[in-house]
Amino acid sequence: MFKSLLAGVCSSVLAVSLAGCSFSGQNVDQNSKTEQVSPSKSDSNTGANQEQQTKIKGSKKREVKKTSGDSILTVSNPESIPVLVNKQNKLPDSYNPKDLVLTKVDFIGAPANADKRKMRKEAADALQKLFAGAKKDGVTLIGVSAYRSHATQVALFNSYAKRDGYEKARTYSALPGTSEHETGLAIDVTGANGRCAASDCFGGTNEAIWLEKHVAEYGFIIRYPRGKEAITGYQYEPWHIRYVGKKIATEIMSKGITLEEYYNATPVNN
Ligand SMILES: [Zn+2]
């Protein structure tokens, strides 16, 4: 059923943009060339406007409820490690992870106590092991940007909306609550020279290749893989890794699927 859904999706215009990874205004220009599906088009699927439950593997269920406008659902399990957060599933406005800690890895240009150095405890521990594992293989990784508070995402989005208008801002900046960086479970990483931080040129580097091969061993996935733009709603981002736990990460990476496909969720650009 999911595959047949995708057949239609893949022929439609893709709304592809960075996953709220922009940590400075510098990314705005490069993102502004992305295309956008108008809200009216995505709203035409009335089914998405109704309360729904998405079945998760096994007996667990992810309950979601409708929020106002744009068919965006609010997740009811924001603290769950493998929580699905994307353009259609947002964190509750009141949610802030309770177990954030400073990661013990090197970052590029971030003050010692900056939010962007933080992740939830389990993810931070796994990240430290991942960086150490890479180092053993002769690959040096550094952090670029991990946690971003809801308040920061609100301020960031509002500043873009004020400058370019709401609809334009949506094409390159994540709506508050829909950025994985707000979960405290995602981080953008790059190589030691920092040259391709959160940029397309990171793809194909030794660091990117190592991540593709080994992230699952540490419980992470490449969240926005190449060729899955219609499902994730984001362009290929080899630098954005997301902690989901080893079991799920291994299944996702070995099958070459996305978190959306793992949950059999509706493709983002449906
Ligand atoms: Zn990111």
Residues whose N, C-alpha, C, O or C-beta is under 5 A from the ligand:
A	BS01	ZN	A19 C21 D188 H240
